[in-house]
Amino acid sequence: MLLQAIVLLLPATICQAVCDVCDDDSSNDVSLLQSSTQLRMPRTIVSQWDPSAKVCDNFVQVRGSTKPMPSVGYIPCCTETDTMPSVALQGGTRFLKRGGRLLDTAQLYGNEGAIGEAIQRSGVPRAEIFVSTKLDPSKVPSTGVREWVAGAVRTSLQTMKLSYLDVMHIHFGPTAASLSSKKITRLTAQQHLEIYKGLIDAQKRGEVLNLGVCLHTRSEIEHLARSTGVQPAIAMFWYSPFMPEVTHDYKHWLQSQGIAVLAYGAFNWKYDTFSHSQEHMRSVMEVANRSKAALGQIIIRWALDKNIAVITPGMANLTFLNEDLYCLQNPLSRQDHLSLASSPKWTCKEIEPIQPLMGCYP
């Protein structure tokens, strides 16, 4: 499949595929280097979009934190172009200057330094920005795991020139690792637990304010919480309106536990390589036409109505920036939500070769 070819372009993206299948909202500014393999599909099909839209100032509350997580964010991932430090720097700086306040990166992406520089260049006070990154568990040693985590956290802080992170996620859990490319280190349950304990240590030192998990099953989250008495504050995974019902159930379970949801890949349904892409497009266009809004605005508004935060790589592109950052002020109607919910859903098995969907595994 074409998506598999894209995410396997570079050794680093072999690991990136575990948490971030390339989102279609990637940068296409003429000033930026283009990847010949990058898919292109304009999202702005409806020419008129709601003039009342303004920079999205919605937030998702994070348990135990006085600082909520902004609902719309930028992630410099996951094609060869999107992860380039120059693209991340331009995208991050532009996003912040336009009013965005949530930035996500990862050790695996190789652009933490660029995101840190974007923060400096933007002139936005650090306290106003919610910074998220992900620890790479593929490099975990067999012993001294908590000490290794301490060093990895310090490295991210130094690379980004920050004194603290708003959240640090474990980039993937044992199940996602076992279902991924053989080039990803197999992660044992004990190593996984020790990594989490290392992040708890970092939280106690004030280096990490919130604990996060990316691509973790329900049983893995429950094991971490039961073994340490500390539940993660944020869970990150691939999510859109057209996921299997078990993925929607997973999202509901997280929220029932007080765990904030951070979603990526919200626009991947548009790829022809996925089943039902035309039906999904018709469903979104139906809602967009009723609202006189752009497709991006509909998906972002859907996420806001579900009380989840969404990150996309399109903030380096002015068209996508306008769609994704300037959100609709009014919720979608019941009819709109029914239109999206009635569209065909993906199955766990068809997506598994690309990336495991949460909820599909216990």
Protein Blocks (a to p, Z undefined) as FASTA:
>chain_A
ZZlmmmmmpmklmmmmmmoccdfkbcfbfkbccdfkbccddfblblbdcfkbccdfbdcd
dehiabdcdfbdcdddfbfklmpmklmmmmmmmmmmnopabdcddfklopmmmmmmmmmm
nopafklpccdddddfklpcfbhklmmmmmmmmmmmmmnopabdfbdcdfbdfklmmmmc
fkbccddfklmmmmmmmmmmmmmnopambdcdehiafklmmmmmmmnopacfbdcddddf
kbcfklmmmmmmmmmnopacddehklmmmpmkbghklmmmmmmmmmmmmnopafklmmmm
mmmmnopacddfklmpmklmmmmmmccfbdcdfklmmmmmmpccddfklmmmmoccehja
ZZ
